[in-house]
């Protein structure tokens, strides 16, 4: 009977019903706390529901309970990938190192290990792994024709053959006169008053108002006054706020500043509902696009699934993490949809 419940939970997950699968599995592990496969499937379901932090202890429990075979390999991969998603890069790398030693013939571990190396700014190592994987596994005729060359250069990308020592070291050549220009610029700033902390909110407002006035003088009349803060919240049956989105409408765009959902409601569509509501507000105002930013330990994958394109990434912001900037161009009624 318990095996039947496990199979039923897997079927529910595969049918796109992770919440139902989660309920079955939670009951199963309560009844059989030593069931390694049930813990593994429970971790998997949490990952599907974007509950990565909650997934980690379930993966770890499955491995401690003696998970074996393909399921053990799957749990190691899932745990390593989830740790990477959470920004716990060193732990992810340690786990993938262990997995590569245990499963030397399984290329998926090397591939995911390369992703973690990239997050740790060990780009050359990551590229070497991926190029080697490509050269050894690709069925593409063009890549196969150059497979030996790709494999040869995989770990030599930073080695410039025939370059002078200065070229290889990337020595900067300063054009004539630039040092003198820098000295003149420095002298011009010597007599300026030093910046100091604003004494009051009025002084801060003065700076803001001056910039707003400057911007208005450079923009079409139609854009003037186009600034509005738009904040939306979600409440449960008791009126408690369980989610919200804080946004700004400015000129011809809409910016999502903060989107938050209570942990108890994550993975249930609350975040999607908030984002879609914000996009409706943007369309109502004729905005051309929505922009936002998020961190690697927050929800970059969530925004990508909702059609947002990665615009820029700042590495190590904060240290060990990435700061993403996304944009989504909006369609309006009457737009061409060829």
Helices and strands as residue ranges (DSSP letters): H 2-14, H 18-31, H 36-48, H 52-64, H 69-85, H 89-102, H 107-119, H 123-137, H 141-145, H 147-153, H 165-169, H 178-190, H 201-218, G 221-223, E 227-235, E 241-250, E 253-261, G 263-265, H 270-284, E 289-295, H 300-305, E 309-315, E 322-329
